[in-house]
Amino acid sequence: MGKQWSKERVWEWYNKHPWIRGCNYLPANCVNRIEMWQEYNSNEVFAVMEEEFKLLKSIGYNTIRVIIEFLVWDKEHDGYMQRFERFLSLADSYGISVMVVLANDCMRPKGFEVDKLGEQNCDWGYHGGRKMSQHGAFSGMGHHYLDEPETAPRFFAMIKEFVEKYKNDERIIVWNVYNEVGNSKRREVSLPNLKKIFEICREIDPIQPLTCETASFYGGNFEDTCEVEKYGVYNSDIVSFHHYGSYQSIIMTISELKKLGRPIMCTEWLARCMNNNVEEIFPLFYLEKIGCYNWGLVAGKSQTYEPWNSVWERYENEPNLKWDFTKWFHDLFRANHRPYNPKEIEIIKRFCDLADKDFENSKNV
């Protein structure tokens, strides 16, 4: 039975890697993770992946973050596991490691819409590719497969299979135990599930560290955040967080999380219209050697260049907010693979190159 890594062990692991920088990844021709992982049109999806991995490598990124999909695992088990292996091999061929997210609380309420395999609906003009997305559009609590007695055991079995199969595979860099645990108004409802997933992973004892981010902490005293997020962070090997706020806010967040004495990763960032931008924040992550994954690569069917619904709602209620809706929300490249803003890509390349030189110099000391 494994246990939480000591601070000494996790720092040794972290310092053996070059600066970890990349993006949350969904191919441009996919509106959601079902479309990404299912058999339907999979060859077309992989063709897009390869072109986008070339793009990732060209700017100096070396990692991506992806969420596994229970429906595809449950309905197309053998094919999904084969496609996942193909995905890992393709990413590795371009020098790209993968952070794998095992569970996710950004969910719709029960009964809103039934997920299905096959062709996926796409609404144009909306973040996430759907008119009703999880970001501020729902009043009820999000529903999870883990809430149902008939699917919960299979969901845990999926997690166990992935971690067991790849526990010694360096193509996977980190296991992200639970994305935004407690989100979608779930809060402590998800705490037992979080504890169970940590137990599964610790029992397998993979060579990769575990992390579970705080998504609602934007500076202040971390002890004041919700119990489910505190449990996730305090039981992680690497401290991780999400941040879509300003430069000053992210500095205050980092300052507080540093007190935990562990390496830090920001596993979601970049919201330009809310003043969360490449020009300020990417160099900050380089300077602090904080692993980072911005949201989005190439503008596509998921349309994450559009603001969240909650952002529009807040602006409607607070019109004096200094937000700039002329800017894209997420994503680095246009559909034709031209940069959204060439100056951003120049900055990314510059600091990726500096980081690699730093790493090579550190090996020679």
C-alpha positions as CSV (number, residue, x, y, z in Angstrom):
1,M,0.0,0.0,0.0
2,G,1.5,3.3,-1.1
3,K,1.2,6.5,0.8
4,Q,1.5,10.2,0.1
5,W,5.0,11.0,-1.2
6,S,7.3,12.8,1.2
7,K,8.3,16.4,0.3
8,E,11.8,15.1,-0.3
9,R,10.7,12.4,-2.7
10,V,8.3,14.6,-4.8
11,W,10.9,17.4,-5.1
12,E,13.5,14.9,-6.3
13,W,10.9,13.7,-8.9
14,Y,10.0,17.2,-9.9
15,N,13.6,18.5,-10.3
16,K,14.4,15.5,-12.6
17,H,12.0,16.9,-15.2
18,P,12.3,20.0,-17.4
19,W,9.8,22.7,-16.7
20,I,6.4,21.1,-17.3
21,R,4.3,23.2,-19.6
22,G,1.4,22.5,-22.0
23,C,-2.3,22.7,-22.4
24,N,-5.6,21.0,-21.6
25,Y,-6.3,19.1,-24.8
26,L,-9.3,18.3,-26.9
27,P,-8.9,17.9,-30.7
28,A,-10.4,20.7,-32.8
29,N,-12.8,18.3,-34.5
30,C,-14.3,17.1,-31.2
31,V,-17.0,18.9,-29.3
32,N,-16.5,16.7,-26.2
33,R,-14.6,13.8,-24.7
34,I,-17.0,11.2,-26.1
35,E,-16.1,12.4,-29.6
36,M,-12.4,12.3,-28.7
37,W,-12.3,8.8,-27.4
38,Q,-15.1,6.8,-29.2
39,E,-14.7,4.5,-32.2
40,Y,-16.9,6.7,-34.4
41,N,-14.7,8.8,-36.7
42,S,-11.7,7.8,-34.6
43,N,-9.3,7.8,-37.6
44,E,-10.3,11.4,-38.5
45,V,-9.7,12.4,-34.8
46,F,-6.3,10.8,-34.7
47,A,-5.3,12.6,-38.0
48,V,-6.1,15.9,-36.3
49,M,-4.3,14.9,-33.1
50,E,-1.1,14.3,-35.1
51,E,-1.2,17.7,-36.7
52,E,-1.9,19.4,-33.4
53,F,0.9,17.5,-31.6
54,K,3.3,18.8,-34.2
55,L,2.0,22.3,-33.4
56,L,2.5,21.7,-29.6
57,K,6.0,20.6,-30.2
58,S,6.8,23.6,-32.4
59,I,6.1,26.1,-29.6
60,G,8.0,24.2,-27.0
61,Y,5.1,22.6,-25.0
62,N,5.9,19.1,-23.6
63,T,2.7,17.9,-22.0
64,I,-1.1,17.8,-22.2
65,R,-3.9,17.2,-19.7
66,V,-6.8,15.0,-20.7
67,I,-9.9,13.5,-19.0
68,I,-10.9,9.9,-19.5
69,E,-14.5,9.2,-20.5
70,F,-16.5,6.6,-18.6
71,L,-19.3,6.1,-21.2
72,V,-16.8,5.1,-23.9
73,W,-14.9,2.8,-21.5
74,D,-18.2,1.2,-20.4
75,K,-19.7,0.7,-23.9
76,E,-16.5,0.2,-26.0
77,H,-14.1,-1.1,-23.5
78,D,-11.5,-3.0,-25.6
79,G,-11.5,-0.5,-28.4
80,Y,-11.2,2.4,-26.0
81,M,-8.2,0.9,-24.2
82,Q,-6.5,0.3,-27.6
83,R,-7.2,3.9,-28.7
84,F,-5.9,5.2,-25.5
85,E,-2.7,3.3,-26.0
86,R,-2.5,4.6,-29.6
87,F,-3.0,8.2,-28.2
88,L,-0.2,7.8,-25.6
89,S,2.2,6.4,-28.2
90,L,1.4,9.3,-30.7
91,A,1.9,11.9,-28.0
92,D,5.1,10.3,-26.9
93,S,6.5,10.3,-30.5
94,Y,6.4,14.1,-30.3
95,G,7.9,14.3,-26.9
96,I,4.6,15.0,-25.2
97,S,3.7,13.5,-21.8
98,V,0.1,13.1,-20.5
99,M,-1.5,14.1,-17.3
100,V,-4.6,11.9,-16.9
101,V,-7.7,13.1,-15.1
102,L,-9.6,10.2,-13.5
103,A,-12.8,11.9,-12.4
104,N,-14.5,15.2,-13.0
105,D,-17.2,17.3,-11.2
106,C,-18.0,19.7,-14.0
107,M,-21.2,17.9,-14.7
108,R,-24.8,18.7,-15.7
109,P,-27.8,18.0,-13.4
110,K,-29.5,14.6,-13.5
111,G,-32.0,14.2,-16.3
112,F,-30.9,17.2,-18.3
113,E,-29.4,15.3,-21.3
114,V,-28.4,11.7,-21.8
115,D,-24.9,11.2,-23.2
116,K,-24.7,8.8,-26.1
117,L,-22.1,7.4,-28.5
118,G,-22.0,8.3,-32.2
119,E,-22.4,11.7,-33.8
120,Q,-22.3,14.5,-31.2
121,N,-24.5,17.6,-31.2
122,C,-22.7,21.0,-31.6
123,D,-24.2,24.4,-31.1
124,W,-22.2,27.2,-32.6
125,G,-21.5,30.3,-30.5
126,Y,-21.3,28.7,-27.1
127,H,-18.4,27.8,-24.8
128,G,-18.2,24.0,-24.8
129,G,-20.1,23.7,-28.1
130,R,-23.4,23.5,-26.3
131,K,-26.0,26.2,-25.6
132,M,-26.4,24.8,-22.1
133,S,-22.9,24.1,-20.7
134,Q,-21.9,23.5,-17.1
135,H,-20.4,26.9,-16.5
136,G,-23.2,28.9,-14.8
137,A,-26.1,27.6,-16.9
138,F,-27.7,25.3,-14.3
139,S,-29.4,25.9,-11.0
140,G,-29.3,22.3,-9.8
141,M,-26.4,20.1,-8.5
142,G,-24.3,18.3,-11.1
143,H,-24.9,14.6,-11.4
144,H,-22.1,12.0,-11.6
145,Y,-21.9,8.3,-12.6
146,L,-20.6,7.8,-9.0
147,D,-24.0,8.9,-7.7
148,E,-25.7,5.8,-9.1
149,P,-25.4,2.3,-7.4
150,E,-25.3,0.5,-10.7
151,T,-22.6,2.6,-12.3
152,A,-20.4,3.6,-9.4
153,P,-18.6,0.2,-9.1
154,R,-17.8,0.2,-12.8
155,F,-16.5,3.8,-12.6
156,F,-14.1,2.8,-9.8
157,A,-13.2,-0.3,-11.9
158,M,-12.3,2.0,-14.8
159,I,-10.0,4.1,-12.6
160,K,-8.3,1.0,-11.2
161,E,-7.8,-0.5,-14.7
162,F,-6.1,2.7,-16.1
163,V,-3.9,3.3,-13.1
164,E,-2.9,-0.4,-12.8
165,K,-2.1,-0.7,-16.5
166,Y,0.0,2.4,-16.7
167,K,1.4,2.6,-13.1
168,N,5.0,2.2,-14.4
169,D,4.6,4.0,-17.7
170,E,6.6,7.3,-17.9
171,R,4.5,8.5,-20.8
172,I,2.0,9.5,-18.1
173,I,3.5,12.2,-16.0
174,V,0.9,12.7,-13.3
175,W,-2.4,11.2,-12.2
176,N,-4.9,14.0,-11.6
177,V,-7.2,12.2,-9.2
178,Y,-10.3,14.5,-9.6
179,N,-11.0,17.5,-11.7
180,E,-12.5,20.4,-9.8
181,V,-13.9,18.2,-7.0
182,G,-17.0,19.8,-5.4
183,N,-17.8,21.9,-8.5
184,S,-21.3,22.0,-10.0
185,K,-22.7,22.7,-6.5
186,R,-21.6,19.2,-5.4
187,R,-19.2,20.3,-2.6
188,E,-18.9,17.7,0.2
189,V,-21.2,15.3,-1.7
190,S,-18.1,14.3,-3.6
191,L,-15.8,13.8,-0.6
192,P,-16.4,10.1,-0.2
193,N,-15.8,9.5,-3.9
194,L,-12.6,11.5,-3.7
195,K,-11.3,9.5,-0.7
196,K,-12.2,6.2,-2.5
197,I,-10.2,7.2,-5.6
198,F,-7.2,8.3,-3.6
199,E,-7.4,4.8,-1.9
200,I,-7.5,3.0,-5.2
201,C,-4.5,4.9,-6.5
202,R,-2.5,4.6,-3.3
203,E,-3.1,0.9,-3.2
204,I,-1.7,0.5,-6.7
205,D,1.2,2.8,-5.8
206,P,2.2,4.1,-9.3
207,I,5.5,5.7,-10.2
208,Q,3.7,8.9,-11.1
209,P,2.7,11.4,-8.4
210,L,-1.0,12.2,-7.6
211,T,-2.6,15.6,-7.5
212,C,-6.1,17.0,-6.9
213,E,-6.3,20.7,-7.5
214,T,-8.1,23.5,-5.7
215,A,-10.3,25.3,-8.2
216,S,-12.0,27.9,-6.0
217,F,-9.1,29.2,-4.0
218,Y,-8.0,32.7,-5.3
219,G,-5.7,33.9,-2.6
220,G,-6.4,34.5,1.1
221,N,-6.0,31.8,3.7
222,F,-6.2,28.3,2.2
223,E,-7.6,27.0,5.5
224,D,-10.7,28.9,4.7
225,T,-11.5,27.0,1.5
226,C,-14.1,24.1,1.4
227,E,-13.3,20.8,3.1
228,V,-13.4,18.7,-0.1
229,E,-10.7,20.9,-1.8
230,K,-8.6,20.9,1.3
231,Y,-8.7,17.1,1.5
232,G,-7.7,16.9,-2.1
233,V,-4.7,19.2,-1.8
234,Y,-3.5,17.9,1.6
235,N,-3.5,14.4,0.3
236,S,-1.7,15.2,-3.0
237,D,1.9,14.6,-3.8
238,I,2.0,17.8,-5.9
239,V,0.0,20.9,-5.1
240,S,-2.2,22.0,-8.0
241,F,-4.7,24.8,-8.6
242,H,-6.9,26.3,-11.3
243,H,-6.8,30.1,-11.8
244,Y,-8.6,32.3,-14.2
245,G,-8.1,35.5,-12.4
246,S,-5.7,38.5,-12.6
247,Y,-1.9,38.6,-12.4
248,Q,-2.0,40.0,-8.8
249,S,-4.6,37.4,-7.7
250,I,-2.5,34.5,-9.1
251,I,0.6,35.8,-7.3
252,M,-1.4,35.8,-4.0
253,T,-2.6,32.3,-4.6
254,I,0.9,31.0,-5.4
255,S,2.3,32.7,-2.3
256,E,-0.2,30.9,0.0
257,L,0.2,27.5,-1.7
258,K,4.0,27.7,-1.4
259,K,3.5,27.4,2.3
260,L,2.7,23.7,1.8
261,G,6.3,23.1,0.8
262,R,5.6,21.0,-2.3
263,P,6.0,21.5,-6.1
264,I,3.1,23.5,-7.6
265,M,1.2,23.1,-10.9
266,C,-1.5,25.3,-12.3
267,T,-3.5,22.8,-14.3
268,E,-6.0,25.3,-15.8
269,W,-5.4,28.9,-16.7
270,L,-5.9,31.5,-19.5
271,A,-9.1,33.6,-19.7
272,R,-8.0,36.7,-21.6
273,C,-11.2,38.7,-21.3
274,M,-10.9,38.4,-17.5
275,N,-7.3,39.7,-17.6
276,N,-5.7,36.3,-17.3
277,N,-3.3,36.4,-20.1
278,V,-0.1,34.8,-21.7
279,E,2.0,38.0,-21.5
280,E,2.0,38.2,-17.7
281,I,1.2,34.8,-16.4
282,F,3.3,32.4,-18.6
283,P,6.6,34.2,-17.7
284,L,5.5,34.1,-14.0
285,F,5.1,30.4,-14.2
286,Y,8.6,30.1,-15.8
287,L,10.1,32.2,-13.1
288,E,8.5,30.2,-10.3
289,K,9.0,26.9,-12.1
290,I,5.3,26.1,-11.7
291,G,4.0,23.5,-14.1
292,C,1.2,24.9,-16.2
293,Y,-1.5,23.8,-18.5
294,N,-3.5,26.5,-20.2
295,W,-7.0,25.7,-21.5
296,G,-7.2,25.0,-25.2
297,L,-4.9,24.7,-28.2
298,V,-6.7,25.0,-31.5
299,A,-10.1,26.7,-31.9
300,G,-12.6,24.1,-32.9
301,K,-16.0,22.6,-32.2
302,S,-15.8,23.0,-28.4
303,Q,-15.5,26.8,-29.0
304,T,-13.7,27.5,-25.8
305,Y,-12.6,30.8,-27.2
306,E,-16.1,31.9,-26.2
307,P,-16.6,33.0,-22.5
308,W,-18.4,30.8,-20.0
309,N,-22.1,31.5,-19.6
310,S,-21.3,32.5,-16.0
311,V,-19.0,35.2,-17.3
312,W,-21.7,36.7,-19.4
313,E,-24.1,36.5,-16.4
314,R,-21.7,38.2,-14.1
315,Y,-21.0,41.0,-16.5
316,E,-24.8,41.6,-17.0
317,N,-25.1,42.1,-13.2
318,E,-21.8,44.0,-12.8
319,P,-21.4,46.1,-16.1
320,N,-18.5,48.1,-14.5
321,L,-16.2,45.1,-14.5
322,K,-13.0,45.8,-16.4
323,W,-13.3,42.8,-18.7
324,D,-12.5,42.9,-22.4
325,F,-15.0,40.9,-24.5
326,T,-13.1,41.7,-27.7
327,K,-10.6,39.0,-26.7
328,W,-10.8,35.2,-27.0
329,F,-11.4,33.4,-23.7
330,H,-9.2,30.3,-24.2
331,D,-7.2,28.7,-27.0
332,L,-3.8,29.6,-28.6
333,F,-4.4,28.9,-32.3
334,R,-7.0,29.7,-34.9
335,A,-8.6,26.9,-36.9
336,N,-6.1,27.4,-39.7
337,H,-3.2,26.9,-37.2
338,R,-2.2,30.5,-37.3
339,P,-1.7,32.0,-33.8
340,Y,-4.6,33.9,-32.3
341,N,-1.9,36.4,-31.3
342,P,1.6,35.9,-32.7
343,K,3.1,37.8,-29.8
344,E,1.8,35.2,-27.4
345,I,3.5,32.4,-29.3
346,E,6.7,34.4,-29.3
347,I,6.6,34.7,-25.5
348,I,5.8,31.0,-25.1
349,K,8.7,29.9,-27.3
350,R,11.1,32.3,-25.6
351,F,10.4,31.0,-22.1
352,C,10.2,27.4,-23.1
353,D,13.6,27.8,-24.7
354,L,15.0,29.4,-21.5
355,A,13.5,26.6,-19.4
356,D,15.2,24.0,-21.5
357,K,18.5,25.7,-21.3
358,D,18.1,26.0,-17.5
359,F,17.4,22.3,-17.2
360,E,20.5,21.4,-19.3
361,N,22.6,23.7,-17.2
362,S,21.3,22.2,-14.0
363,K,22.4,18.7,-15.1
364,N,25.9,19.9,-15.6
365,V,26.3,21.4,-12.2
